[in-house]
Amino acid sequence: MHEQMNLLKELQEIDQEISTIEKSQQGYRQELDSFGVESARVQAMLDELSAELAVLQKDEAQLQQDLLRERDNIARVEGRLPEIQTQKEYVAVLKEIDMAKKANKDLDEQLLAKLQEISSLEEDLQEKEAELAGINEKAEARTAEINELLAESDTALEKRKETRESVTKDLPTALLRKYQTLFKRRGGLALALASNGACLGCNMQLPPQQFNSLLRETEMQTCPHCNRLLYVEQG
């Protein structure tokens, strides 16, 4: 029984190391995934800004064309002035010119506002492009580091698994199965030290008779409270 308990203690230590390595690998992979998520988020914003900019630029082009037509219209109407023969017609043409100039001014104001909107959007676009470049640069550098760390941890993991296999082959199947179930259910602590009459896995007092039996190491015992396999350290 003493030999089996020593093997279980060694196995638990190995499994805890394996669990630590696997958790660190999971963290590395999540970090890599986070770069992709962040990059996709900024890229989506870039795409949205680019689409909005394209619409604004199309509106600007239309305003430019409207403005040219309105200026041509003013020139055309003003060109008629020398040919006017009646006062009534002269007043009508002046009114037409005045309306055309107001329309021209309105188009100028719309065009200016549109150009300011485009300029602001272009600044936002440049800012997001710089942000995306920074994310990608950081991701590239960190990815190389993480891949190296993953390779190192894979090597360490493989070694610990080989050691684990050599330990488990000397344990009875039923005992190994019980240990593995407890390891999963009890957060990586299937074995617990019993000291001063208590189980240090759950900090509950053990029946005195059971604790005395543990000291004699006559048989494998479990805590009546947390069901962990108990062991004692002899002085």
Backbone bond lengths (Angstrom), bond angles and torsions (degrees), N, CA, C in turn:
res aa  C-N    CA-C-N  psi(-1)  N-CA   C-N-CA  omega(-1)  CA-C   N-CA-C  phi
1 M - - - 1.452 - - 1.531 111.13 -
2 H 1.335 115.75 -41.22 1.462 120.67 -179.65 1.529 110.44 -60.31
3 E 1.326 116.93 -42.13 1.467 121.13 -179.70 1.532 111.09 -65.62
4 Q 1.307 116.92 -41.27 1.467 120.90 178.62 1.529 111.14 -63.84
5 M 1.337 116.42 -40.42 1.455 119.53 178.66 1.527 111.28 -64.65
6 N 1.318 117.12 -38.90 1.472 120.89 177.20 1.530 110.54 -62.65
7 L 1.330 115.69 -39.64 1.462 119.96 177.92 1.536 110.73 -65.76
8 L 1.337 115.88 -40.63 1.464 119.91 178.70 1.528 111.05 -65.20
9 K 1.328 117.19 -39.61 1.463 120.46 178.21 1.527 110.58 -63.84
10 E 1.321 115.27 -40.68 1.470 119.33 177.14 1.526 110.33 -66.12
11 L 1.333 115.86 -40.82 1.464 120.53 -179.48 1.526 110.74 -63.96
12 Q 1.341 116.03 -41.99 1.460 119.24 179.88 1.531 110.70 -62.72
13 E 1.302 117.15 -40.64 1.465 121.26 178.47 1.532 110.58 -62.63
14 I 1.329 115.30 -42.75 1.476 120.06 178.42 1.523 110.31 -64.18
15 D 1.332 116.68 -45.61 1.468 120.44 -178.44 1.522 111.55 -64.50
16 Q 1.325 116.68 -35.14 1.461 119.76 177.38 1.531 110.41 -66.83
17 E 1.323 115.88 -38.69 1.471 119.75 177.07 1.535 110.48 -65.77
18 I 1.331 115.70 -42.57 1.467 120.29 177.93 1.526 110.19 -61.15
19 S 1.335 116.28 -44.08 1.460 120.90 179.52 1.532 111.06 -61.63
20 T 1.325 116.69 -40.69 1.465 121.16 179.20 1.523 110.65 -64.11
21 I 1.330 116.42 -43.23 1.467 120.52 179.17 1.524 110.51 -63.57
22 E 1.331 116.34 -45.34 1.472 120.55 -178.66 1.535 111.64 -64.33
23 K 1.336 116.43 -36.92 1.463 119.86 177.90 1.527 110.90 -67.23
24 S 1.338 115.63 -39.44 1.466 118.55 178.83 1.530 110.12 -66.30
25 Q 1.333 116.73 -38.43 1.463 120.11 177.52 1.531 110.77 -64.21
26 Q 1.321 115.60 -40.41 1.465 119.84 177.87 1.534 109.98 -61.57
27 G 1.331 115.66 -40.60 1.465 120.12 177.96 1.519 111.87 -63.14
28 Y 1.348 115.78 -41.68 1.468 119.65 178.34 1.529 110.69 -61.94
29 R 1.334 116.36 -44.50 1.471 120.30 -178.29 1.535 111.18 -67.33
30 Q 1.320 116.27 -35.82 1.467 119.51 177.12 1.524 110.49 -66.02
31 E 1.337 115.65 -36.72 1.468 119.77 177.45 1.521 110.47 -64.09
32 L 1.331 115.81 -42.06 1.463 119.40 177.13 1.530 110.61 -62.45
33 D 1.321 115.83 -42.31 1.460 119.93 179.19 1.530 111.10 -63.30
34 S 1.334 115.87 -36.06 1.468 119.61 -178.05 1.520 111.46 -63.91
35 F 1.340 116.79 -33.24 1.464 119.94 177.13 1.531 109.70 -62.98
36 G 1.326 115.45 -44.07 1.460 119.84 179.56 1.520 111.90 -63.55
37 V 1.337 116.29 -40.72 1.468 120.85 179.79 1.522 110.39 -64.86
38 E 1.338 116.44 -45.47 1.461 120.63 -178.82 1.525 111.21 -66.18
39 S 1.320 115.07 -41.04 1.467 119.83 178.81 1.531 110.20 -62.92
40 A 1.325 116.68 -42.82 1.468 121.19 179.79 1.527 110.90 -65.15
41 R 1.338 116.40 -37.38 1.468 120.76 179.53 1.534 110.69 -62.46
42 V 1.340 115.72 -48.20 1.470 119.83 -178.84 1.528 110.32 -68.68
43 Q 1.346 116.70 -37.80 1.462 120.07 178.77 1.524 110.96 -62.68
44 A 1.324 116.66 -38.34 1.465 120.90 178.06 1.531 110.41 -63.33
45 M 1.333 115.97 -40.09 1.463 120.12 177.08 1.524 110.36 -65.32
46 L 1.328 116.32 -39.56 1.467 120.76 177.34 1.534 110.93 -61.85
47 D 1.307 115.64 -45.53 1.468 120.12 179.74 1.526 110.96 -61.09
48 E 1.328 115.56 -40.93 1.462 120.25 179.99 1.533 110.55 -65.76
49 L 1.338 116.21 -43.23 1.462 120.79 178.67 1.526 111.18 -64.23
50 S 1.335 115.67 -41.11 1.468 120.22 -179.76 1.530 110.93 -63.34
51 A 1.334 115.87 -40.82 1.462 119.97 179.19 1.526 110.61 -66.00
52 E 1.336 115.54 -41.07 1.459 120.15 179.28 1.529 110.42 -65.81
53 L 1.344 115.82 -38.67 1.467 120.37 179.27 1.529 110.92 -65.11
54 A 1.315 116.31 -39.44 1.470 120.33 179.31 1.523 111.09 -61.56
55 V 1.335 116.12 -39.24 1.465 120.69 178.73 1.533 110.06 -65.66
56 L 1.326 115.94 -44.20 1.465 120.33 -179.67 1.529 111.38 -63.98
57 Q 1.315 115.74 -40.82 1.467 119.52 179.38 1.529 111.24 -66.10
58 K 1.316 116.13 -34.70 1.468 120.01 175.82 1.524 110.28 -65.91
59 D 1.343 116.04 -42.43 1.467 120.77 177.24 1.524 110.73 -62.24
60 E 1.348 115.51 -40.23 1.468 119.79 179.60 1.535 110.62 -62.31
61 A 1.323 115.62 -44.60 1.468 119.69 -179.95 1.526 111.24 -60.83
62 Q 1.339 115.70 -38.41 1.459 119.91 179.11 1.534 111.13 -67.05
63 L 1.339 115.74 -40.36 1.465 120.24 178.19 1.527 111.04 -64.82
64 Q 1.334 115.66 -39.15 1.470 119.53 177.82 1.538 110.31 -60.56
65 Q 1.321 116.37 -43.26 1.460 120.47 179.12 1.530 111.17 -65.58
66 D 1.345 116.03 -42.35 1.467 120.05 179.41 1.526 110.41 -63.22
67 L 1.330 115.30 -38.79 1.461 120.06 -179.56 1.531 111.22 -65.86
68 L 1.307 116.36 -41.64 1.469 120.12 177.83 1.526 111.10 -62.53
69 R 1.329 115.44 -42.23 1.466 119.36 179.42 1.527 111.20 -63.90
70 E 1.340 115.53 -39.77 1.456 119.57 -178.62 1.527 110.90 -68.35
71 R 1.313 117.07 -37.45 1.472 120.65 177.28 1.543 110.57 -67.06
72 D 1.324 114.18 -40.21 1.474 118.18 176.20 1.526 110.24 -62.12
73 N 1.326 114.84 -38.39 1.467 119.80 -179.72 1.528 110.92 -64.57
74 I 1.366 115.24 -41.78 1.472 119.35 178.16 1.524 110.49 -61.80
75 A 1.334 115.27 -46.03 1.477 119.73 -179.75 1.525 110.59 -62.04
76 R 1.325 116.15 -39.34 1.463 120.52 -178.91 1.536 111.10 -65.14
77 V 1.371 114.18 -45.18 1.470 118.20 -178.77 1.523 110.86 -67.82
78 E 1.337 117.03 -42.50 1.466 120.38 178.82 1.532 111.06 -62.82
79 G 1.317 115.66 -31.23 1.471 119.69 178.41 1.521 113.11 -66.52
80 R 1.314 116.21 -17.56 1.466 120.00 179.99 1.528 112.56 -83.16
81 L 1.337 116.87 -16.26 1.463 120.19 -174.28 1.535 113.59 -55.24
82 P 1.352 118.51 -45.89 1.477 117.65 -178.49 1.522 113.75 -62.57
83 E 1.317 117.68 -20.08 1.465 120.91 -175.60 1.530 112.60 -90.64
84 I 1.348 116.26 -8.51 1.473 119.63 -176.07 1.525 110.63 -71.88
85 Q 1.322 113.65 138.32 1.472 119.19 -176.06 1.526 112.54 -115.12
86 T 1.338 118.19 -22.93 1.472 119.81 -177.52 1.522 109.99 -115.19
87 Q 1.337 114.36 153.81 1.464 120.80 178.65 1.518 111.43 -64.48
88 K 1.315 115.87 -39.45 1.465 120.63 -179.27 1.528 111.33 -61.86
89 E 1.320 114.98 -44.22 1.467 119.66 179.42 1.524 110.14 -67.33
90 Y 1.326 116.66 -35.94 1.469 121.44 -179.58 1.531 110.17 -64.14
91 V 1.328 115.78 -43.99 1.473 120.58 179.15 1.528 110.43 -63.91
92 A 1.317 117.00 -39.67 1.473 121.70 -179.41 1.530 110.78 -64.74
93 V 1.329 115.84 -40.56 1.465 119.58 -179.97 1.524 110.76 -69.00
94 L 1.353 116.47 -41.02 1.465 119.60 177.16 1.534 111.22 -59.96
95 K 1.333 114.55 -39.68 1.467 119.45 178.25 1.535 110.36 -64.69
96 E 1.315 116.11 -40.96 1.473 121.10 178.68 1.518 110.65 -63.53
97 I 1.348 116.02 -40.90 1.469 120.84 178.53 1.524 110.47 -64.37
98 D 1.330 116.13 -42.65 1.469 121.23 -179.77 1.531 110.77 -61.92
99 M 1.316 116.30 -43.18 1.472 120.72 178.64 1.532 111.20 -65.17
100 A 1.333 115.58 -39.33 1.459 119.83 179.44 1.524 111.01 -65.63
101 K 1.342 116.44 -39.32 1.466 120.57 179.35 1.532 111.36 -67.80
102 K 1.331 116.48 -37.01 1.462 119.82 176.13 1.530 110.61 -65.08
103 A 1.321 115.12 -40.75 1.474 119.73 177.86 1.522 110.07 -64.29
104 N 1.336 114.98 -38.74 1.465 120.86 178.96 1.534 110.71 -64.22
105 K 1.333 115.50 -42.73 1.475 120.26 178.79 1.525 110.58 -63.65
106 D 1.314 115.48 -42.47 1.462 120.05 179.22 1.532 111.24 -61.73
107 L 1.329 115.84 -41.38 1.469 119.82 178.05 1.525 110.95 -66.29
108 D 1.331 116.44 -38.30 1.475 120.77 176.88 1.529 111.01 -59.58
109 E 1.328 115.53 -44.45 1.479 120.34 -179.79 1.523 110.55 -66.15
110 Q 1.330 116.14 -41.58 1.472 119.53 178.01 1.521 111.21 -62.72
111 L 1.349 114.87 -41.30 1.456 119.75 -179.23 1.525 110.96 -65.77
112 L 1.321 116.92 -41.72 1.472 121.02 178.78 1.525 110.51 -62.01
113 A 1.335 115.88 -45.81 1.471 119.97 178.93 1.524 110.81 -61.84
114 K 1.330 115.91 -39.62 1.469 120.21 179.97 1.528 110.95 -66.21
115 L 1.332 116.43 -40.08 1.468 120.58 179.31 1.525 111.13 -66.36
116 Q 1.333 116.87 -37.46 1.463 120.27 177.12 1.530 110.78 -66.18
117 E 1.321 114.49 -39.57 1.473 120.20 177.73 1.524 110.24 -63.34
118 I 1.308 116.71 -42.12 1.473 121.70 178.87 1.524 110.51 -64.69
119 S 1.328 116.40 -43.06 1.460 120.95 -179.58 1.530 111.06 -61.36
120 S 1.329 115.83 -44.11 1.469 120.85 178.97 1.526 111.05 -63.07
121 L 1.330 115.68 -41.72 1.462 120.73 -179.44 1.532 111.12 -67.51
122 E 1.318 116.21 -37.72 1.471 120.53 178.05 1.523 110.87 -64.28
123 E 1.337 116.51 -35.95 1.467 120.30 176.27 1.528 110.66 -64.80
124 D 1.335 115.24 -43.88 1.473 119.92 177.49 1.530 110.40 -61.06
125 L 1.324 115.14 -40.13 1.463 120.44 -178.87 1.522 110.68 -64.43
126 Q 1.329 116.39 -43.73 1.465 120.69 178.94 1.528 111.17 -64.05
127 E 1.330 115.09 -38.25 1.464 120.09 179.34 1.533 110.66 -63.45
128 K 1.328 115.83 -44.33 1.466 119.69 179.90 1.525 111.55 -69.54
129 E 1.315 117.43 -34.62 1.465 120.65 176.66 1.526 110.25 -63.35
130 A 1.338 116.42 -40.68 1.463 120.88 178.06 1.529 110.37 -66.72
131 E 1.341 115.68 -39.71 1.468 119.90 178.50 1.521 110.81 -63.20
132 L 1.329 116.12 -43.74 1.467 120.36 179.73 1.519 111.11 -64.47
133 A 1.329 116.28 -40.64 1.469 119.95 178.49 1.523 110.69 -62.65
134 G 1.336 116.61 -39.20 1.463 120.99 178.13 1.518 111.91 -65.02
135 I 1.331 115.75 -42.72 1.472 120.31 178.63 1.531 110.25 -62.17
136 N 1.322 115.58 -46.15 1.466 119.89 -178.24 1.526 111.66 -65.63
137 E 1.325 115.81 -37.77 1.474 119.70 178.84 1.525 110.37 -65.88
138 K 1.337 115.77 -45.48 1.460 120.63 178.44 1.520 110.88 -63.17
139 A 1.337 115.56 -42.48 1.470 120.67 -179.32 1.520 111.02 -62.68
140 E 1.323 116.17 -40.80 1.461 120.12 -178.81 1.523 111.24 -63.24
141 A 1.346 115.72 -45.37 1.465 120.00 -179.72 1.530 111.05 -66.75
142 R 1.333 116.24 -45.80 1.462 120.61 -177.38 1.524 111.33 -70.01
143 T 1.317 117.62 -33.40 1.461 120.93 178.92 1.519 110.91 -61.39
144 A 1.322 116.15 -40.09 1.470 120.06 177.94 1.526 110.18 -62.92
145 E 1.334 116.68 -42.00 1.468 120.77 178.82 1.523 110.90 -64.79
146 I 1.329 115.28 -45.66 1.468 119.70 -177.29 1.528 111.15 -65.12
147 N 1.318 116.82 -41.06 1.466 119.44 178.52 1.521 111.17 -61.04
148 E 1.320 115.88 -36.42 1.473 119.90 177.47 1.523 110.21 -68.02
149 L 1.335 116.41 -42.63 1.469 120.73 178.48 1.523 111.25 -64.79
150 L 1.324 116.60 -38.97 1.467 120.30 178.10 1.523 111.24 -64.89
151 A 1.320 115.83 -39.59 1.467 119.62 178.82 1.526 110.33 -64.01
152 E 1.331 116.70 -42.91 1.470 121.02 179.29 1.524 110.79 -64.87
153 S 1.336 116.09 -42.95 1.459 119.03 -178.91 1.527 111.68 -70.08
154 D 1.333 116.98 -30.88 1.468 120.48 175.32 1.530 110.59 -62.06
155 T 1.321 115.45 -40.99 1.468 120.48 178.58 1.521 110.46 -64.57
156 A 1.348 115.68 -46.34 1.470 119.98 179.30 1.527 110.65 -63.33
157 L 1.318 116.20 -39.80 1.466 121.20 -179.30 1.520 111.15 -64.12
158 E 1.308 115.74 -42.73 1.461 120.22 179.87 1.528 111.12 -61.89
159 K 1.328 116.18 -41.05 1.474 120.80 179.63 1.523 110.90 -64.91
160 R 1.336 116.23 -43.06 1.461 119.55 -179.23 1.534 110.85 -66.94
161 K 1.316 116.63 -35.47 1.464 119.95 177.67 1.527 111.75 -67.88
162 E 1.320 115.89 -36.07 1.470 119.60 176.51 1.526 110.25 -65.06
163 T 1.330 115.81 -43.04 1.467 120.21 178.05 1.520 110.29 -63.99
164 R 1.314 115.94 -40.61 1.464 120.63 179.16 1.526 111.35 -60.24
165 E 1.306 115.41 -42.39 1.467 119.33 179.92 1.522 111.78 -61.91
166 S 1.336 116.38 -38.91 1.462 119.88 180.00 1.520 111.66 -68.56
167 V 1.340 116.43 -29.22 1.468 120.34 178.61 1.523 111.15 -77.69
168 T 1.324 116.67 -45.31 1.470 120.43 -175.11 1.522 113.24 -66.10
169 K 1.319 117.50 -26.81 1.471 119.05 -177.27 1.523 112.19 -67.10
170 D 1.337 117.01 -17.78 1.469 120.83 179.99 1.522 112.69 -97.78
171 L 1.355 116.55 7.11 1.468 120.25 179.40 1.519 110.38 -107.89
172 P 1.325 117.85 142.58 1.470 120.46 176.03 1.531 110.67 -59.62
173 T 1.308 116.47 144.50 1.465 121.79 -176.23 1.522 112.18 -58.86
174 A 1.316 117.75 -43.74 1.468 121.75 -177.98 1.527 110.77 -64.78
175 L 1.324 116.66 -41.90 1.458 121.02 -179.77 1.534 110.32 -67.48
176 L 1.317 116.05 -40.75 1.463 120.69 179.17 1.530 110.16 -63.75
177 R 1.327 116.52 -41.68 1.455 120.29 179.36 1.533 111.12 -63.42
178 K 1.339 115.89 -42.15 1.471 120.68 178.34 1.527 110.20 -62.41
179 Y 1.326 115.91 -44.93 1.471 120.82 179.06 1.530 110.57 -59.36
180 Q 1.339 116.81 -47.69 1.462 120.80 -176.56 1.527 111.93 -63.18
181 T 1.338 116.25 -37.73 1.456 120.89 177.33 1.524 110.79 -64.04
182 L 1.330 115.86 -44.69 1.469 120.34 179.68 1.527 111.30 -66.55
183 F 1.310 116.41 -38.36 1.469 120.64 -179.02 1.531 110.16 -59.77
184 K 1.326 116.18 -41.82 1.466 120.71 -180.00 1.527 111.76 -71.57
185 R 1.339 115.24 -42.73 1.466 119.43 -174.83 1.525 112.72 -75.97
186 R 1.327 116.63 -28.91 1.468 120.80 -174.00 1.523 113.36 -106.82
187 G 1.323 115.87 29.93 1.463 120.26 172.86 1.508 115.22 60.51
188 G 1.335 115.76 39.23 1.460 119.55 176.24 1.517 114.23 83.64
189 L 1.335 117.02 16.45 1.465 120.51 178.34 1.524 108.66 -132.89
190 A 1.337 114.61 86.19 1.469 120.15 -179.86 1.520 111.07 -85.03
191 L 1.339 116.49 -28.20 1.466 122.13 179.15 1.513 109.02 -107.88
192 A 1.324 115.20 144.24 1.459 119.57 178.98 1.523 109.88 -134.71
193 L 1.302 114.90 139.90 1.465 120.38 176.89 1.525 109.13 -76.14
194 A 1.344 115.11 135.15 1.460 121.01 173.68 1.521 107.59 -102.78
195 S 1.335 116.31 125.53 1.462 120.07 -176.97 1.518 109.59 -146.93
196 N 1.320 115.61 138.93 1.474 121.60 179.71 1.528 112.04 52.79
197 G 1.312 114.91 37.56 1.457 120.26 175.40 1.512 114.81 78.79
198 A 1.342 118.22 12.20 1.468 120.10 -177.60 1.524 110.70 -131.87
199 C 1.332 114.95 154.06 1.466 121.59 173.05 1.529 107.29 -86.21
200 L 1.317 117.16 120.51 1.462 120.45 -178.82 1.527 112.60 -81.11
201 G 1.345 116.16 -1.50 1.455 119.09 174.55 1.520 111.47 -76.88
202 C 1.350 116.16 -38.52 1.467 121.14 -179.63 1.524 112.41 -122.78
203 N 1.362 116.18 -1.84 1.476 122.71 178.43 1.532 112.81 61.47
204 M 1.337 115.51 31.31 1.464 120.49 176.62 1.517 109.42 -105.09
205 Q 1.349 115.67 147.44 1.461 120.67 179.18 1.537 110.45 -71.23
206 L 1.317 114.43 141.72 1.460 120.81 177.32 1.523 109.87 -96.74
207 P 1.325 117.48 151.42 1.466 119.30 173.60 1.536 109.34 -55.81
208 P 1.306 119.12 133.93 1.475 121.67 -178.14 1.531 113.41 -52.43
209 Q 1.315 115.73 -40.96 1.464 118.88 -179.50 1.528 110.78 -62.83
210 Q 1.331 117.28 -40.02 1.468 120.56 179.56 1.518 110.93 -66.45
211 F 1.331 116.44 -41.55 1.463 119.20 -179.65 1.520 110.81 -64.26
212 N 1.335 116.79 -40.34 1.462 120.56 177.54 1.523 111.13 -63.11
213 S 1.328 115.49 -37.06 1.463 120.35 178.28 1.528 110.57 -66.22
214 L 1.323 116.21 -36.93 1.471 120.44 178.17 1.524 110.68 -63.20
215 L 1.315 115.79 -39.94 1.459 120.37 179.99 1.526 111.16 -61.90
216 R 1.327 115.51 -29.93 1.472 119.34 179.60 1.527 110.92 -83.56
217 E 1.372 116.61 -13.76 1.467 122.38 178.63 1.530 111.83 52.52
218 T 1.309 114.62 48.08 1.461 118.30 -177.45 1.527 112.81 -87.83
219 E 1.345 116.07 -29.46 1.472 118.89 -178.89 1.535 109.82 -155.42
220 M 1.338 115.08 160.86 1.459 121.25 177.39 1.522 109.12 -71.58
221 Q 1.344 116.66 129.60 1.459 120.16 -177.65 1.528 110.62 -130.44
222 T 1.341 114.44 156.87 1.463 120.12 178.69 1.518 109.66 -121.22
223 C 1.330 115.44 154.89 1.465 121.02 177.76 1.527 108.69 -70.02
224 P 1.323 118.08 131.02 1.478 120.23 179.98 1.531 112.89 -69.46
225 H 1.332 116.98 -11.88 1.465 120.99 -177.31 1.536 112.50 -98.59
226 C 1.347 116.35 -48.08 1.475 119.16 -176.87 1.526 112.89 -111.50
227 N 1.330 116.22 -6.30 1.469 122.76 176.20 1.530 114.04 70.86
228 R 1.342 117.61 8.90 1.454 120.01 176.90 1.526 110.24 -70.44
229 L 1.338 114.30 152.47 1.462 119.86 175.39 1.535 108.47 -73.88
230 L 1.312 115.97 132.21 1.457 120.96 -173.43 1.525 111.79 -101.47
231 Y 1.332 113.81 146.96 1.465 119.34 172.67 1.516 108.13 -145.80
232 V 1.309 116.11 159.43 1.465 121.96 177.67 1.531 108.48 -122.60
233 E 1.301 114.86 157.58 1.462 120.79 175.87 1.524 107.49 -109.32
234 Q 1.306 115.38 113.34 1.461 120.74 -179.16 1.527 109.92 -78.20
235 G 1.318 115.11 139.63 1.466 119.37 179.45 1.504 112.89 -76.68
